[in-house]
Amino acid sequence: MRLLKSARVLLLCFGVILIATGAWAWADNAAYLDATFIPNDHLAIQYNDRPLSDPITLLSKKLESGQAKLTALTEAPGYLPSILKNLTSTPTRR
């Protein structure tokens, strides 16, 4: 009988530790998510307020207007060499 009672106490302690660990992990994850994701309208980002001027956007605009053209290779790289050529203005930028 005494062995059964100590087994119950041990099981209860294990359950409390398990629940406390789960609650701590959930709270820590919520704090991590709040700290790592910045909304698009944040002042540091301003995706919605400023025009994009990164190399990919500029290449996309050139492709849409016909100023640039991508040529595919029959080998494995496909369009990659052509994309890199259009993205780089100087050979050392790669």
GUMARRO-811389 format. One record per residue: residue number from 0; residue in three letters; x, y, z of N, C-alpha, C in turn. Coordinates in steps of 0.001 Angstrom, whole numbers, plus 500000, padded with zeros to 6 digits. Each point is the difference from the previous one (the first is absolute). Example, Ala and Ser with C-alpha at 12.3 -4.5 7.8 and 13.67 -1.06 7.14 Angstrom:
// GUMARRO-811389
<sese><tornu>0</tornu><baza>ALA</baza><n_X>513190</n_X><n_Y>494310</n_Y><n_Z>507800</n_Z><ca_X>499110</ca_X><ca_Y>501190</ca_Y><ca_Z>500000</ca_Z><c_X>500900</c_X><c_Y>501200</c_Y><c_Z>500000</c_Z></sese>
<sese><tornu>1</tornu><baza>SER</baza><n_X>499650</n_X><n_Y>501050</n_Y><n_Z>499280</n_Z><ca_X>500820</ca_X><ca_Y>501190</ca_Y><ca_Z>500060</ca_Z><c_X>499230</c_X><c_Y>501090</c_Y><c_Z>500730</c_Z></sese>
//
This chain:
// GUMARRO-811389
<sese><tornu>0</tornu><baza>MET</baza><n_X>500811</n_X><n_Y>498814</n_Y><n_Z>500000</n_Z><ca_X>499189</ca_X><ca_Y>501186</ca_Y><ca_Z>500000</ca_Z><c_X>500864</c_X><c_Y>501264</c_Y><c_Z>500000</c_Z></sese>
<sese><tornu>1</tornu><baza>ARG</baza><n_X>501085</n_X><n_Y>499951</n_Y><n_Z>500811</n_Z><ca_X>500894</ca_X><ca_Y>501142</ca_Y><ca_Z>500072</ca_Z><c_X>500725</c_X><c_Y>500216</c_Y><c_Z>498670</c_Z></sese>
<sese><tornu>2</tornu><baza>LEU</baza><n_X>500326</n_X><n_Y>498916</n_Y><n_Z>499307</n_Z><ca_X>500656</ca_X><ca_Y>500074</ca_Y><ca_Z>498695</ca_Z><c_X>499066</c_X><c_Y>500630</c_Y><c_Z>498973</c_Z></sese>
<sese><tornu>3</tornu><baza>LEU</baza><n_X>498731</n_X><n_Y>499667</n_Y><n_Z>500055</n_Z><ca_X>499011</ca_X><ca_Y>500558</ca_Y><ca_Z>499089</ca_Z><c_X>499830</c_X><c_Y>501495</c_Y><c_Z>500220</c_Z></sese>
<sese><tornu>4</tornu><baza>LYS</baza><n_X>500026</n_X><n_Y>500424</n_Y><n_Z>501272</n_Z><ca_X>499848</ca_X><ca_Y>501412</ca_Y><ca_Z>500322</ca_Z><c_X>501214</c_X><c_Y>500797</c_Y><c_Z>499505</c_Z></sese>
<sese><tornu>5</tornu><baza>SER</baza><n_X>501199</n_X><n_Y>499488</n_Y><n_Z>500187</n_Z><ca_X>501183</ca_X><ca_Y>500715</ca_Y><ca_Z>499523</ca_Z><c_X>500071</c_X><c_Y>500003</c_Y><c_Z>498470</c_Z></sese>
<sese><tornu>6</tornu><baza>ALA</baza><n_X>499467</n_X><n_Y>498982</n_Y><n_Z>499359</n_Z><ca_X>499947</ca_X><ca_Y>499990</ca_Y><ca_Z>498535</ca_Z><c_X>499034</c_X><c_Y>501075</c_Y><c_Z>499502</c_Z></sese>
<sese><tornu>7</tornu><baza>ARG</baza><n_X>498887</n_X><n_Y>500174</n_Y><n_Z>500708</n_Z><ca_X>499040</ca_X><ca_Y>501050</ca_Y><ca_Z>499630</ca_Z><c_X>500606</c_X><c_Y>501385</c_Y><c_Z>500181</c_Z></sese>
<sese><tornu>8</tornu><baza>VAL</baza><n_X>500706</n_X><n_Y>500205</n_Y><n_Z>501085</n_Z><ca_X>500642</ca_X><ca_Y>501284</ca_Y><ca_Z>500248</ca_Z><c_X>501054</c_X><c_Y>500271</c_Y><c_Z>498928</c_Z></sese>
<sese><tornu>9</tornu><baza>LEU</baza><n_X>500759</n_X><n_Y>498999</n_Y><n_Z>499669</n_Z><ca_X>501018</ca_X><ca_Y>500139</ca_Y><ca_Z>498964</ca_Z><c_X>499357</c_X><c_Y>500320</c_Y><c_Z>498651</c_Z></sese>
<sese><tornu>10</tornu><baza>LEU</baza><n_X>498918</n_X><n_Y>499332</n_Y><n_Z>499681</n_Z><ca_X>499281</ca_X><ca_Y>500249</ca_Y><ca_Z>498751</ca_Z><c_X>499408</c_X><c_Y>501406</c_Y><c_Z>499988</c_Z></sese>
<sese><tornu>11</tornu><baza>LEU</baza><n_X>499477</n_X><n_Y>500447</n_Y><n_Z>501122</n_Z><ca_X>499451</ca_X><ca_Y>501347</ca_Y><ca_Z>500102</ca_Z><c_X>501096</c_X><c_Y>501044</c_Y><c_Z>499802</c_Z></sese>
<sese><tornu>12</tornu><baza>CYS</baza><n_X>501148</n_X><n_Y>499792</n_Y><n_Z>500624</n_Z><ca_X>501124</ca_X><ca_Y>500924</ca_Y><ca_Z>499818</ca_Z><c_X>500462</c_X><c_Y>500038</c_Y><c_Z>498548</c_Z></sese>
<sese><tornu>13</tornu><baza>PHE</baza><n_X>500071</n_X><n_Y>498846</n_Y><n_Z>499394</n_Z><ca_X>500392</ca_X><ca_Y>499935</ca_Y><ca_Z>498585</ca_Z><c_X>498998</c_X><c_Y>500757</c_Y><c_Z>499129</c_Z></sese>
<sese><tornu>14</tornu><baza>GLY</baza><n_X>498708</n_X><n_Y>499844</n_Y><n_Z>500284</n_Z><ca_X>498972</ca_X><ca_Y>500707</ca_Y><ca_Z>499238</ca_Z><c_X>500092</c_X><c_Y>501500</c_Y><c_Z>500160</c_Z></sese>
<sese><tornu>15</tornu><baza>VAL</baza><n_X>500250</n_X><n_Y>500463</n_Y><n_Z>501228</n_Z><ca_X>500136</ca_X><ca_Y>501437</ca_Y><ca_Z>500249</ca_Z><c_X>501215</c_X><c_Y>500554</c_Y><c_Z>499259</c_Z></sese>
<sese><tornu>16</tornu><baza>ILE</baza><n_X>501106</n_X><n_Y>499281</n_Y><n_Z>500031</n_Z><ca_X>501203</ca_X><ca_Y>500439</ca_Y><ca_Z>499280</ca_Z><c_X>499746</c_X><c_Y>500030</c_Y><c_Z>498500</c_Z></sese>
<sese><tornu>17</tornu><baza>LEU</baza><n_X>499311</n_X><n_Y>499015</n_Y><n_Z>499490</n_Z><ca_X>499694</ca_X><ca_Y>499949</ca_Y><ca_Z>498569</ca_Z><c_X>499116</c_X><c_Y>501162</c_Y><c_Z>499585</c_Z></sese>
<sese><tornu>18</tornu><baza>ILE</baza><n_X>498974</n_X><n_Y>500292</n_Y><n_Z>500776</n_Z><ca_X>499105</ca_X><ca_Y>501118</ca_Y><ca_Z>499686</ca_Z><c_X>500740</c_X><c_Y>501334</c_Y><c_Z>500106</c_Z></sese>
<sese><tornu>19</tornu><baza>ALA</baza><n_X>500831</n_X><n_Y>500157</n_Y><n_Z>501018</n_Z><ca_X>500764</ca_X><ca_Y>501244</ca_Y><ca_Z>500164</ca_Z><c_X>500978</c_X><c_Y>500201</c_Y><c_Z>498842</c_Z></sese>
<sese><tornu>20</tornu><baza>THR</baza><n_X>500634</n_X><n_Y>498924</n_Y><n_Z>499568</n_Z><ca_X>500926</ca_X><ca_Y>500094</ca_Y><ca_Z>498868</ca_Z><c_X>499265</c_X><c_Y>500385</c_Y><c_Z>498720</c_Z></sese>
<sese><tornu>21</tornu><baza>GLY</baza><n_X>498838</n_X><n_Y>499413</n_Y><n_Z>499786</n_Z><ca_X>499201</ca_X><ca_Y>500339</ca_Y><ca_Z>498820</ca_Z><c_X>499538</c_X><c_Y>501440</c_Y><c_Z>500025</c_Z></sese>
<sese><tornu>22</tornu><baza>ALA</baza><n_X>499570</n_X><n_Y>500484</n_Y><n_Z>501157</n_Z><ca_X>499557</ca_X><ca_Y>501395</ca_Y><ca_Z>500114</ca_Z><c_X>501162</c_X><c_Y>500960</c_Y><c_Z>499769</c_Z></sese>
<sese><tornu>23</tornu><baza>TRP</baza><n_X>501169</n_X><n_Y>499658</n_Y><n_Z>500539</n_Z><ca_X>501169</ca_X><ca_Y>500848</ca_Y><ca_Z>499800</ca_Z><c_X>500398</c_X><c_Y>500057</c_Y><c_Z>498524</c_Z></sese>
<sese><tornu>24</tornu><baza>ALA</baza><n_X>499985</n_X><n_Y>498848</n_Y><n_Z>499333</n_Z><ca_X>500353</ca_X><ca_Y>499962</ca_Y><ca_Z>498575</ca_Z><c_X>499003</c_X><c_Y>500786</c_Y><c_Z>499169</c_Z></sese>
<sese><tornu>25</tornu><baza>TRP</baza><n_X>498724</n_X><n_Y>499907</n_Y><n_Z>500316</n_Z><ca_X>498975</ca_X><ca_Y>500743</ca_Y><ca_Z>499256</ca_Z><c_X>500182</c_X><c_Y>501496</c_Y><c_Z>500198</c_Z></sese>
<sese><tornu>26</tornu><baza>ALA</baza><n_X>500255</n_X><n_Y>500440</n_Y><n_Z>501239</n_Z><ca_X>500190</ca_X><ca_Y>501424</ca_Y><ca_Z>500280</ca_Z><c_X>501271</c_X><c_Y>500520</c_Y><c_Z>499337</c_Z></sese>
<sese><tornu>27</tornu><baza>ASP</baza><n_X>501053</n_X><n_Y>499207</n_Y><n_Z>500022</n_Z><ca_X>501252</ca_X><ca_Y>500407</ca_Y><ca_Z>499382</ca_Z><c_X>499839</c_X><c_Y>500113</c_Y><c_Z>498487</c_Z></sese>
<sese><tornu>28</tornu><baza>ASN</baza><n_X>499249</n_X><n_Y>499093</n_Y><n_Z>499381</n_Z><ca_X>499762</ca_X><ca_Y>500040</ca_Y><ca_Z>498559</ca_Z><c_X>499187</c_X><c_Y>501233</c_Y><c_Z>499629</c_Z></sese>
<sese><tornu>29</tornu><baza>ALA</baza><n_X>499005</n_X><n_Y>500359</n_Y><n_Z>500795</n_Z><ca_X>499185</ca_X><ca_Y>501183</ca_Y><ca_Z>499718</ca_Z><c_X>500862</c_X><c_Y>501261</c_Y><c_Z>500068</c_Z></sese>
<sese><tornu>30</tornu><baza>ALA</baza><n_X>500898</n_X><n_Y>500067</n_Y><n_Z>500979</n_Z><ca_X>500886</ca_X><ca_Y>501153</ca_Y><ca_Z>500109</ca_Z><c_X>500959</c_X><c_Y>500051</c_Y><c_Z>498815</c_Z></sese>
<sese><tornu>31</tornu><baza>TYR</baza><n_X>500469</n_X><n_Y>498847</n_Y><n_Z>499542</n_Z><ca_X>500891</ca_X><ca_Y>499950</ca_Y><ca_Z>498840</ca_Z><c_X>499294</c_X><c_Y>500495</c_Y><c_Z>498748</c_Z></sese>
<sese><tornu>32</tornu><baza>LEU</baza><n_X>498757</n_X><n_Y>499556</n_Y><n_Z>499782</n_Z><ca_X>499266</ca_X><ca_Y>500417</ca_Y><ca_Z>498820</ca_Z><c_X>499711</c_X><c_Y>501494</c_Y><c_Z>500026</c_Z></sese>
<sese><tornu>33</tornu><baza>ASP</baza><n_X>499705</n_X><n_Y>500545</n_Y><n_Z>501163</n_Z><ca_X>499743</ca_X><ca_Y>501437</ca_Y><ca_Z>500101</ca_Z><c_X>501248</c_X><c_Y>500810</c_Y><c_Z>499712</c_Z></sese>
<sese><tornu>34</tornu><baza>ALA</baza><n_X>501160</n_X><n_Y>499478</n_Y><n_Z>500314</n_Z><ca_X>501238</ca_X><ca_Y>500751</ca_Y><ca_Z>499854</ca_Z><c_X>500640</c_X><c_Y>499851</c_Y><c_Z>498630</c_Z></sese>
<sese><tornu>35</tornu><baza>THR</baza><n_X>499658</n_X><n_Y>498984</n_Y><n_Z>499230</n_Z><ca_X>500725</ca_X><ca_Y>499751</ca_Y><ca_Z>498755</ca_Z><c_X>499282</c_X><c_Y>500457</c_Y><c_Z>498740</c_Z></sese>
<sese><tornu>36</tornu><baza>PHE</baza><n_X>498712</n_X><n_Y>500183</n_Y><n_Z>500041</n_Z><ca_X>499276</ca_X><ca_Y>500367</ca_Y><ca_Z>498794</ca_Z><c_X>499600</c_X><c_Y>501466</c_Y><c_Z>500048</c_Z></sese>
<sese><tornu>37</tornu><baza>ILE</baza><n_X>500416</n_X><n_Y>500740</n_Y><n_Z>498992</n_Z><ca_X>499695</ca_X><ca_Y>501426</ca_Y><ca_Z>499903</ca_Z><c_X>498947</c_X><c_Y>500173</c_Y><c_Z>498913</c_Z></sese>
<sese><tornu>38</tornu><baza>PRO</baza><n_X>498942</n_X><n_Y>500748</n_Y><n_Z>500268</n_Z><ca_X>498962</ca_X><ca_Y>500194</ca_Y><ca_Z>498979</ca_Z><c_X>500516</c_X><c_Y>500804</c_Y><c_Z>498811</c_Z></sese>
<sese><tornu>39</tornu><baza>ASN</baza><n_X>499375</n_X><n_Y>499818</n_Y><n_Z>498852</n_Z><ca_X>500424</ca_X><ca_Y>500680</ca_Y><ca_Z>498767</ca_Z><c_X>499920</c_X><c_Y>501516</c_Y><c_Z>500089</c_Z></sese>
<sese><tornu>40</tornu><baza>ASP</baza><n_X>499097</n_X><n_Y>500530</n_Y><n_Z>500819</n_Z><ca_X>499851</ca_X><ca_Y>501447</ca_Y><ca_Z>500079</ca_Z><c_X>500888</c_X><c_Y>500634</c_Y><c_Z>501080</c_Z></sese>
<sese><tornu>41</tornu><baza>HIS</baza><n_X>500916</n_X><n_Y>499236</n_Y><n_Z>500579</n_Z><ca_X>500926</ca_X><ca_Y>500527</ca_Y><ca_Z>501001</ca_Z><c_X>500902</c_X><c_Y>501043</c_Y><c_Z>499345</c_Z></sese>
<sese><tornu>42</tornu><baza>LEU</baza><n_X>500397</n_X><n_Y>501016</n_Y><n_Z>500753</n_Z><ca_X>500816</ca_X><ca_Y>501088</ca_Y><ca_Z>499447</ca_Z><c_X>501338</c_X><c_Y>499528</c_Y><c_Z>499441</c_Z></sese>
<sese><tornu>43</tornu><baza>ALA</baza><n_X>500537</n_X><n_Y>498928</n_Y><n_Z>500556</n_Z><ca_X>501292</ca_X><ca_Y>499511</ca_Y><ca_Z>499513</ca_Z><c_X>499876</c_X><c_Y>499307</c_Y><c_Z>498649</c_Z></sese>
<sese><tornu>44</tornu><baza>ILE</baza><n_X>498818</n_X><n_Y>499559</n_Y><n_Z>499643</n_Z><ca_X>499821</ca_X><ca_Y>499244</ca_Y><ca_Z>498762</ca_Z><c_X>499356</c_X><c_Y>500855</c_Y><c_Z>498919</c_Z></sese>
<sese><tornu>45</tornu><baza>GLN</baza><n_X>498822</n_X><n_Y>500505</n_Y><n_Z>500241</n_Z><ca_X>499250</ca_X><ca_Y>500876</ca_Y><ca_Z>499095</ca_Z><c_X>499782</c_X><c_Y>499380</c_Y><c_Z>498620</c_Z></sese>
<sese><tornu>46</tornu><baza>TYR</baza><n_X>499647</n_X><n_Y>498717</n_Y><n_Z>499951</n_Z><ca_X>499729</ca_X><ca_Y>499361</ca_Y><ca_Z>498718</ca_Z><c_X>498816</c_X><c_Y>500639</c_Y><c_Z>499284</c_Z></sese>
<sese><tornu>47</tornu><baza>ASN</baza><n_X>499022</n_X><n_Y>500450</n_Y><n_Z>500754</n_Z><ca_X>498783</ca_X><ca_Y>500531</ca_Y><ca_Z>499400</ca_Z><c_X>500119</c_X><c_Y>501466</c_Y><c_Z>499612</c_Z></sese>
<sese><tornu>48</tornu><baza>ASP</baza><n_X>501017</n_X><n_Y>500708</n_Y><n_Z>500502</n_Z><ca_X>500086</ca_X><ca_Y>501446</ca_Y><ca_Z>499795</ca_Z><c_X>501062</c_X><c_Y>500429</c_Y><c_Z>498999</c_Z></sese>
<sese><tornu>49</tornu><baza>ARG</baza><n_X>501031</n_X><n_Y>499216</n_Y><n_Z>499802</n_Z><ca_X>501107</ca_X><ca_Y>500415</ca_Y><ca_Z>499151</ca_Z><c_X>500088</c_X><c_Y>499107</c_Y><c_Z>498773</c_Z></sese>
<sese><tornu>50</tornu><baza>PRO</baza><n_X>500436</n_X><n_Y>500559</n_Y><n_Z>498874</n_Z><ca_X>500182</ca_X><ca_Y>499156</ca_Y><ca_Z>498814</ca_Z><c_X>501194</c_X><c_Y>499070</c_Y><c_Z>500191</c_Z></sese>
<sese><tornu>51</tornu><baza>LEU</baza><n_X>499882</n_X><n_Y>498809</n_Y><n_Z>499457</n_Z><ca_X>501077</ca_X><ca_Y>499021</ca_Y><ca_Z>500113</ca_Z><c_X>501082</c_X><c_Y>500312</c_Y><c_Z>498976</c_Z></sese>
<sese><tornu>52</tornu><baza>SER</baza><n_X>501261</n_X><n_Y>499896</n_Y><n_Z>500421</n_Z><ca_X>501108</ca_X><ca_Y>500284</ca_Y><ca_Z>499081</ca_Z><c_X>501106</c_X><c_Y>498957</c_Y><c_Z>500135</c_Z></sese>
<sese><tornu>53</tornu><baza>ASP</baza><n_X>499636</n_X><n_Y>498800</n_Y><n_Z>500409</n_Z><ca_X>500998</ca_X><ca_Y>498940</ca_Y><ca_Z>500107</ca_Z><c_X>500282</c_X><c_Y>499417</c_Y><c_Z>498616</c_Z></sese>
<sese><tornu>54</tornu><baza>PRO</baza><n_X>501113</n_X><n_Y>499294</n_Y><n_Z>499819</n_Z><ca_X>500367</ca_X><ca_Y>499482</ca_Y><ca_Z>498669</ca_Z><c_X>498955</c_X><c_Y>499073</c_Y><c_Z>499384</c_Z></sese>
<sese><tornu>55</tornu><baza>ILE</baza><n_X>499311</n_X><n_Y>499189</n_Y><n_Z>500801</n_Z><ca_X>498993</ca_X><ca_Y>499091</ca_Y><ca_Z>499452</ca_Z><c_X>498812</c_X><c_Y>500780</c_Y><c_Z>499441</c_Z></sese>
<sese><tornu>56</tornu><baza>THR</baza><n_X>499551</n_X><n_Y>501026</n_Y><n_Z>500736</n_Z><ca_X>498886</ca_X><ca_Y>500820</ca_Y><ca_Z>499525</ca_Z><c_X>500382</c_X><c_Y>500751</c_Y><c_Z>498726</c_Z></sese>
<sese><tornu>57</tornu><baza>LEU</baza><n_X>501212</n_X><n_Y>500528</n_Y><n_Z>499977</n_Z><ca_X>500446</ca_X><ca_Y>500723</ca_Y><ca_Z>498796</ca_Z><c_X>500095</c_X><c_Y>499066</c_Y><c_Z>498794</c_Z></sese>
<sese><tornu>58</tornu><baza>LEU</baza><n_X>500508</n_X><n_Y>498785</n_Y><n_Z>500207</n_Z><ca_X>500057</ca_X><ca_Y>499027</ca_Y><ca_Z>498903</ca_Z><c_X>498603</c_X><c_Y>499620</c_Y><c_Z>499545</c_Z></sese>
<sese><tornu>59</tornu><baza>SER</baza><n_X>499089</n_X><n_Y>499836</n_Y><n_Z>500930</n_Z><ca_X>498620</ca_X><ca_Y>499667</ca_Y><ca_Z>499653</ca_Z><c_X>499375</c_X><c_Y>501095</c_Y><c_Z>499145</c_Z></sese>
<sese><tornu>60</tornu><baza>LYS</baza><n_X>500243</n_X><n_Y>501253</n_Y><n_Z>500355</n_Z><ca_X>499471</ca_X><ca_Y>501119</ca_Y><ca_Z>499207</ca_Z><c_X>500627</c_X><c_Y>500028</c_Y><c_Z>498605</c_Z></sese>
<sese><tornu>61</tornu><baza>LYS</baza><n_X>501305</n_X><n_Y>499712</n_Y><n_Z>499912</n_Z><ca_X>500662</ca_X><ca_Y>499963</ca_Y><ca_Z>498689</ca_Z><c_X>499438</c_X><c_Y>498871</c_Y><c_Z>499137</c_Z></sese>
<sese><tornu>62</tornu><baza>LEU</baza><n_X>499731</n_X><n_Y>498849</n_Y><n_Z>500606</n_Z><ca_X>499431</ca_X><ca_Y>498879</ca_Y><ca_Z>499249</ca_Z><c_X>498598</c_X><c_Y>500327</c_Y><c_Z>499505</c_Z></sese>
<sese><tornu>63</tornu><baza>GLU</baza><n_X>499200</n_X><n_Y>500643</n_Y><n_Z>500844</n_Z><ca_X>498635</ca_X><ca_Y>500363</ca_Y><ca_Z>499601</ca_Z><c_X>499987</c_X><c_Y>501031</c_Y><c_Z>498875</c_Z></sese>
<sese><tornu>64</tornu><baza>SER</baza><n_X>500966</n_X><n_Y>500943</n_Y><n_Z>500017</n_Z><ca_X>500031</ca_X><ca_Y>501032</ca_Y><ca_Z>498961</ca_Z><c_X>500733</c_X><c_Y>499545</c_Y><c_Z>498743</c_Z></sese>
<sese><tornu>65</tornu><baza>GLY</baza><n_X>500678</n_X><n_Y>498869</n_Y><n_Z>500051</n_Z><ca_X>500713</ca_X><ca_Y>499503</ca_Y><ca_Z>498828</ca_Z><c_X>501428</c_X><c_Y>500475</c_Y><c_Z>499906</c_Z></sese>
<sese><tornu>66</tornu><baza>GLN</baza><n_X>500498</n_X><n_Y>500725</n_Y><n_Z>500989</n_Z><ca_X>501376</ca_X><ca_Y>500491</ca_Y><ca_Z>499987</ca_Z><c_X>501005</c_X><c_Y>498876</c_Y><c_Z>500278</c_Z></sese>
<sese><tornu>67</tornu><baza>ALA</baza><n_X>499546</n_X><n_Y>498944</n_Y><n_Z>500629</n_Z><ca_X>500871</ca_X><ca_Y>498854</ca_Y><ca_Z>500293</ca_Z><c_X>499300</c_X><c_Y>498728</c_Y><c_Z>499548</c_Z></sese>
<sese><tornu>68</tornu><baza>LYS</baza><n_X>500796</n_X><n_Y>498992</n_Y><n_Z>499684</n_Z><ca_X>499452</ca_X><ca_Y>498723</ca_Y><ca_Z>499571</ca_Z><c_X>500828</c_X><c_Y>498877</c_Y><c_Z>500617</c_Z></sese>
<sese><tornu>69</tornu><baza>LEU</baza><n_X>499320</n_X><n_Y>498969</n_Y><n_Z>500448</n_Z><ca_X>500681</ca_X><ca_Y>498839</ca_Y><ca_Z>500567</ca_Z><c_X>500068</c_X><c_Y>498904</c_Y><c_Z>498951</c_Z></sese>
<sese><tornu>70</tornu><baza>THR</baza><n_X>501164</n_X><n_Y>499387</n_Y><n_Z>499889</n_Z><ca_X>500165</ca_X><ca_Y>498891</ca_Y><ca_Z>499063</ca_Z><c_X>500338</c_X><c_Y>498744</c_Y><c_Z>500789</c_Z></sese>
<sese><tornu>71</tornu><baza>ALA</baza><n_X>499316</n_X><n_Y>498936</n_Y><n_Z>499680</n_Z><ca_X>500206</ca_X><ca_Y>498734</ca_Y><ca_Z>500711</ca_Z><c_X>501092</c_X><c_Y>499186</c_Y><c_Z>499332</c_Z></sese>
<sese><tornu>72</tornu><baza>LEU</baza><n_X>500799</n_X><n_Y>499348</n_Y><n_Z>500815</n_Z><ca_X>500996</ca_X><ca_Y>499062</ca_Y><ca_Z>499497</ca_Z><c_X>499383</c_X><c_Y>498617</c_Y><c_Z>499960</c_Z></sese>
<sese><tornu>73</tornu><baza>THR</baza><n_X>500475</n_X><n_Y>499179</n_Y><n_Z>499113</n_Z><ca_X>499472</ca_X><ca_Y>498632</ca_Y><ca_Z>499943</ca_Z><c_X>500622</c_X><c_Y>499121</c_Y><c_Z>501078</c_Z></sese>
<sese><tornu>74</tornu><baza>GLU</baza><n_X>501123</n_X><n_Y>500451</n_Y><n_Z>500576</n_Z><ca_X>500627</ca_X><ca_Y>499248</ca_Y><ca_Z>501074</ca_Z><c_X>499244</c_X><c_Y>500210</c_Y><c_Z>501306</c_Z></sese>
<sese><tornu>75</tornu><baza>ALA</baza><n_X>500541</n_X><n_Y>499494</n_Y><n_Z>501058</n_Z><ca_X>499345</ca_X><ca_Y>500005</ca_Y><ca_Z>501312</ca_Z><c_X>499686</c_X><c_Y>501385</c_Y><c_Z>500578</c_Z></sese>
<sese><tornu>76</tornu><baza>PRO</baza><n_X>500866</n_X><n_Y>501015</n_Y><n_Z>499880</n_Z><ca_X>499690</ca_X><ca_Y>501258</ca_Y><ca_Z>500677</ca_Z><c_X>498721</c_X><c_Y>500688</c_Y><c_Z>499512</c_Z></sese>
<sese><tornu>77</tornu><baza>GLY</baza><n_X>499570</n_X><n_Y>499739</n_Y><n_Z>498778</n_Z><ca_X>498773</ca_X><ca_Y>500630</ca_Y><ca_Z>499496</ca_Z><c_X>500154</c_X><c_Y>501503</c_Y><c_Z>499853</c_Z></sese>
<sese><tornu>78</tornu><baza>TYR</baza><n_X>499148</n_X><n_Y>500765</n_Y><n_Z>500689</n_Z><ca_X>500004</ca_X><ca_Y>501455</ca_Y><ca_Z>499901</ca_Z><c_X>501004</c_X><c_Y>500666</c_Y><c_Z>500948</c_Z></sese>
<sese><tornu>79</tornu><baza>LEU</baza><n_X>500610</n_X><n_Y>499252</n_Y><n_Z>500892</n_Z><ca_X>500853</ca_X><ca_Y>500597</ca_Y><ca_Z>501024</ca_Z><c_X>501126</c_X><c_Y>500879</c_Y><c_Z>499444</c_Z></sese>
<sese><tornu>80</tornu><baza>PRO</baza><n_X>500787</n_X><n_Y>499574</n_Y><n_Z>499022</n_Z><ca_X>501058</ca_X><ca_Y>500883</ca_Y><ca_Z>499482</ca_Z><c_X>499446</c_X><c_Y>501307</c_Y><c_Z>499422</c_Z></sese>
<sese><tornu>81</tornu><baza>SER</baza><n_X>498870</n_X><n_Y>499917</n_Y><n_Z>499333</n_Z><ca_X>499403</ca_X><ca_Y>501193</ca_Y><ca_Z>499429</ca_Z><c_X>499481</c_X><c_Y>500938</c_Y><c_Z>501084</c_Z></sese>
<sese><tornu>82</tornu><baza>ILE</baza><n_X>499427</n_X><n_Y>499446</n_Y><n_Z>501046</n_Z><ca_X>499525</ca_X><ca_Y>500822</ca_Y><ca_Z>501120</ca_Z><c_X>501176</c_X><c_Y>500693</c_Y><c_Z>500671</c_Z></sese>
<sese><tornu>83</tornu><baza>LEU</baza><n_X>501072</n_X><n_Y>499241</n_Y><n_Z>500260</n_Z><ca_X>501176</ca_X><ca_Y>500594</ca_Y><ca_Z>500639</ca_Z><c_X>500629</c_X><c_Y>501080</c_Y><c_Z>499124</c_Z></sese>
<sese><tornu>84</tornu><baza>LYS</baza><n_X>500024</n_X><n_Y>499780</n_Y><n_Z>498717</n_Z><ca_X>500563</ca_X><ca_Y>501000</ca_Y><ca_Z>499085</ca_Z><c_X>499173</c_X><c_Y>501276</c_Y><c_Z>500031</c_Z></sese>
<sese><tornu>85</tornu><baza>ASN</baza><n_X>498680</n_X><n_Y>499864</n_Y><n_Z>500048</n_Z><ca_X>499139</ca_X><ca_Y>501181</ca_Y><ca_Z>500033</ca_Z><c_X>499997</c_X><c_Y>500681</c_Y><c_Z>501368</c_Z></sese>
<sese><tornu>86</tornu><baza>LEU</baza><n_X>500271</n_X><n_Y>499266</n_Y><n_Z>501060</n_Z><ca_X>500013</ca_X><ca_Y>500606</ca_Y><ca_Z>501332</ca_Z><c_X>501297</c_X><c_Y>500736</c_Y><c_Z>500301</c_Z></sese>
<sese><tornu>87</tornu><baza>THR</baza><n_X>501091</n_X><n_Y>499542</n_Y><n_Z>499449</n_Z><ca_X>501284</ca_X><ca_Y>500619</ca_Y><ca_Z>500320</ca_Z><c_X>500366</c_X><c_Y>501034</c_Y><c_Z>498963</c_Z></sese>
<sese><tornu>88</tornu><baza>SER</baza><n_X>500473</n_X><n_Y>501137</n_Y><n_Z>500501</n_Z><ca_X>500426</ca_X><ca_Y>501044</ca_Y><ca_Z>499076</ca_Z><c_X>501489</c_X><c_Y>499863</c_Y><c_Z>499698</c_Z></sese>
<sese><tornu>89</tornu><baza>THR</baza><n_X>500742</n_X><n_Y>499407</n_Y><n_Z>500945</n_Z><ca_X>501431</ca_X><ca_Y>499770</ca_Y><ca_Z>499779</ca_Z><c_X>500289</c_X><c_Y>498536</c_Y><c_Z>500292</c_Z></sese>
<sese><tornu>90</tornu><baza>PRO</baza><n_X>500976</n_X><n_Y>499408</n_Y><n_Z>499341</n_Z><ca_X>500305</ca_X><ca_Y>498578</ca_Y><ca_Z>500218</ca_Z><c_X>500442</c_X><c_Y>499669</c_Y><c_Z>501431</c_Z></sese>
<sese><tornu>91</tornu><baza>THR</baza><n_X>500583</n_X><n_Y>500966</n_Y><n_Z>500717</n_Z><ca_X>500503</ca_X><ca_Y>499721</ca_Y><ca_Z>501346</ca_Z><c_X>498882</c_X><c_Y>500024</c_Y><c_Z>501049</c_Z></sese>
<sese><tornu>92</tornu><baza>ARG</baza><n_X>498817</n_X><n_Y>500396</n_Y><n_Z>499652</n_Z><ca_X>498897</ca_X><ca_Y>500097</ca_Y><ca_Z>500966</ca_Z><c_X>499451</c_X><c_Y>498641</c_Y><c_Z>500378</c_Z></sese>
<sese><tornu>93</tornu><baza>ARG</baza><n_X>500221</n_X><n_Y>498993</n_Y><n_Z>499214</n_Z><ca_X>499489</ca_X><ca_Y>498667</ca_Y><ca_Z>500297</ca_Z><c_X>500643</c_X><c_Y>499488</c_Y><c_Z>501234</c_Z></sese>
//
